[in-house]
Amino acid sequence: MSVKIRLMRMGKKKHPTYRVVVADSRSPRDGRNIETIGHYRPRQDPSVSDIDGEKALAWLRKGAQPTEQVQKLLTVSGVWAQFESEKGGRVDTKLARRRLDDPKTAAKKAKKAEVAEAATPAPGPEATAAAADEPAAEQGSGDAAEESSDE
């Protein structure tokens, strides 16, 4: 059974309010839902969305897929960023352990670092002197322009 986090339309005609619900993807939009995790009122100025972040995060961890609009609401509330960081953190730690054990990967990283250092030019004394001369040249040209307008 695939589970979605989506909006369920409520309210009067031409005055919609929505519930953020967890439902089976095969059930109709306004049909049966598993759990209500929040509300969204787009007609208020500014629009209001109150979503229970802990419930939403728990469902995302279980594999529930948000619809496009719900994902935007979760992004605004900060739940989506928290979920992405958790998901990214778990994957990175597992891969990092494997990569640290592999000597080939360590050699490739060292080689890439050397190439990156060689590709980026280091600012030398010539660049520093040129940067110091530029503001003086601009001030000098501005003084000459002021002197000619005074005469």
C-alpha positions, 0 to 999 in steps of 0.5 A: 500500500503506497501512502501519500501526504496530501490535501483534503478539500473542506469548506464552502463553495469558492472558500476552500480550506484544506486538511493535510492528511495521510491517505492511501494513494488509491482513495479519492481526494476527499475520501477516507484518510489514515490521519489528519496532521494539519490544516491549510487556509490559503484564503487568509492573508497571509495564508495559514498552514499549521502542520504537526511537524512530529507527525509529518516527520514520522510519516515521512520516515515511514515512507509516505510521499508528499504531493507537490503542494504539501511538500511546499508547505512542509518546506515553509514549516521547516519539516522538509529540511529536517527530513532531508538532513536526517536522510542525508546524514544517515546515508553519508555516515554509512558511505563515509565508513566504507570509503575510509576503509577503502585505500583506493578511494583515499588515494583518489581524494588525495589526487583530486585535492592536488589537482584542485590546488594546482588549478586555483592560482594563489594570489601573489604579491603582484595581485596584492599590489595591483589591488592596492593601486586601483583605489589610489588611481580612482581617487586621483582621477576624481581629484583631477575632475574636481579641480577642473570643475572648480576652475 
